[in-house]
Amino acid sequence: MKERIPLSVLDLVPIGEGFSISDAMNNSTKLAQAVEDFGYERYWIAEHHNFKSIASAATSVVLSHIGANTKKIRIGSGGIMLPNHAPLIIAEQFGTLEALYPNRIDLGLGRAPGTDQRTMMALRRDKNDGSDFPVMLNHLQYYLSNEGGPNAIKAVPGYGMEIPIWLLGSSTFSASLAAQKGLPFAFASHFAPDAMSAAIEEYRSNFVPSKQFEKPYVIVCINAICAQTLEEAEFLRTSELLKFLYMQRGDERLISKPVEDIDSIWEPWEERAIRNKTRESIYGTPEMVKEKLELLIERTGANEIMMNCWIHDPKKRIHSYELISKVWV
């Protein structure tokens, strides 16, 4: 029987209706512990700012807490938005994580701000639009290497640790850069599926082997919901659809409880737009999710699938990942 590719978890530390920020942190900690037991490969947290419904702004701080409460699962960023930070600071933060949790840290990087333009300016205090991302990446790699001489600036911790770097993207830009640098690539089809095929093709066609990876390695990230029945999965999924709907309307809200009649909330043109944006989402019974994952892997050639889950109820969110893990054997 063909060996299954790994499954992993993306978490935005969502804050749902009726929950506090502390609740969200505790819920994500329990999720990380659970998916570690279920056999997932890695657990990543995404950097976002000024979102009422997302508590992952201080990404490395949250990862340190997750690391202290898990034992073996790889933990990392999916991703750190590098233009928001000085590369030396990120090298020090992730060097510290690597020192605390050896051989468990992944450093995933993106070039988007992870927020709106006003908040981006508050974070960066300049007009850096991410165009110098390749240069910042070079600096970061240097700080994590052992290339510097005795008088070089060094990340302490971080210097010489060679922490695995991943490039994340929703377009061909990061795919092309990852190929040039010989780095693994993760595509964000959970919110921007349009360029998925083009980005993966760009990456694989132009990949240059490196010390970190000899061959291309692609993670495809999707939203996924699994339940015992299709009806329950469709009901739970309304929280995801409402999240995208309210974002489209510019109406920032906590993660909504699922609803019985979503058609009474959105207009037909809104439904078309949201269903197109979430067309790579996978939901259904365990067997349905398994089949859809297999088709996605066949279509993309993914080396790994990473799943985000917008289920409002934290226990049902954990159960969704459990059901998928049991069928993925």
Secondary structure as UniProt FT lines:
FT   STRAND          7..11
FT   TURN            17..18
FT   HELIX           21..38
FT   STRAND          42..45
FT   TURN            52..53
FT   HELIX           59..68
FT   STRAND          74..81
FT   HELIX           82..84
FT   HELIX           87..100
FT   TURN            102..103
FT   STRAND          105..110
FT   HELIX           117..124
FT   TURN            131..132
FT   HELIX           133..143
FT   TURN            150..151
FT   TURN            156..160
FT   STRAND          165..169
FT   HELIX           172..181
FT   STRAND          185..187
FT   TURN            189..191
FT   TURN            194..195
FT   HELIX           196..206
FT   STRAND          218..226
FT   HELIX           230..249
FT   HELIX           262..264
FT   HELIX           268..277
FT   TURN            278..280
FT   STRAND          282..284
FT   HELIX           286..300
FT   STRAND          304..308
FT   HELIX           314..327
//
